């Protein structure tokens, strides 16, 4: 009896690019999660660098404010929780056979840009009316 005839054999892993959408209801999330966890390193690195540069160049007085850094940490945790939507969306896209690798990069960049804009908006909201006093 070979492995294909063994009813007790573990199911084979099916890559979303190799599977026939009409026959299989399986998407292997392992490679998807690994790819997104690698992207998370870039995501956090870019955002941390942007926040530190923006704070040090434009608002150096915020480096000593503990409340500000508390808000930054909370924002970082929330943005990393929202990052989980990336592999979820890709998994659904691969399940319905409407996904390719370019969409992963586009989704990552869209999320990164959105998060950077939200970080700038949060900084503006944190400073509130004091920011308008500094403008000419």
N, C-alpha and C positions, 0 to 999 in steps of 0.2 A: 504494500500500500504506500503510495507516495503522499507528499504533503498536501497536494490538491484534493485528494480523496479523504483525508483525515477530517472527520467532523469536529474533532477536539482541538484542531490547530488554531493558533491565534490568527485573527484576520490580518491581512496584509495592509500596510499603510498605503493610502492612495493620495498621490500628489494632485492638487486641484488642476494643474495644467495637463495631467495625464488622464484624468477621469472622464468618462462619458457622462455628460450631465443627465441624460435620459435614463441611465441604469443605476447610478450610485447616489446614495444619500450621505456620503461620508466626505468630510473635509478634514485634512490633517492640519490641526492648529499649531503643531509644534514648530514647523518652519516659519509660520506667520508670526508667532510670538517671539521667536528668536530674532527675526528681522526687525521687528518693532522695538525690541529691547536694545538692539544695537543702535537704532535710530534715536532712542531715548537718551543715549549718551551725548549725541550731537545736540539734541533738543535742549537738554539741561546746560550743556557747555555754552551754547550760543546765548541762551537767555541769561545765565549767570553773568557772562561777560558783558552783555548789553546793560544789565541793571547796574553792575559795578562801574562801567564806563559812564553811563548817564548820571549816576549819582555823584561820582567823583568829579566829573567835568562841569556839570550844570548846577548841581546842588550839593556841594561838599559839606555844608553844615549838617546834612542829614546823616552823615557817618556816625555821629555820636548819639543819635536819637534811638533809644531802645524800642519805642513804639513803632517806629518806621520799620526796623528790622523784623519785628514781630509780624507786621503786615506783609512783609516780603516773604517770610517763611510760610505763612498761611496761604498766600497767593501761589507759592511754589508747590505746596502740597495739593491745592485744588487743581492747578494746571496739570500736575502729574496724574491725578485721578481722571481728569478729562482726557488725558493721553490714551487711556485704555479704550476709548471709542475708536481709535485708529485700527487696531487689530480686529475689533468687533465688526467694523464696517467692511474691512477687507475679507474677513471670513464669510460674511453674508454675500459679498460680491463674488467670491470664488464659488460659493455654494450654488448661486444662480447663474454661474458661468458668464458674468459680465465684467470680469476683472482682468487687468494685466498689470505688469510690474510698474509701468509708467504711472498708473493711478496711485500706487503706493507713494511714490515721490511727490506727486501733486497734492495728495491728501496731507502728507507730512508738511510740505511747505505752506499749505493753506492754514493748517493748525498752528504752525510756528509764527506766521505773520499775524494771525488773529491773536495769539497769546501775547506777542510783543506789543500790539496795539492796546490790548487790555492792560498790560503792565504800564504803559505810558498813561493811559486813562486813569489807572489807579493812583499813579504818582501825582497826577494833576488833581485828582479828588482828595488825596491825602493833604496836599498843600493848600487846597481850597483858595480862599480869597487872598492869601499871602502871595500867591504867584502873580496876581495881577498888579500888585504894588511894585513888583520888580521890573515890570515891562515899561518901556518908554511911552 
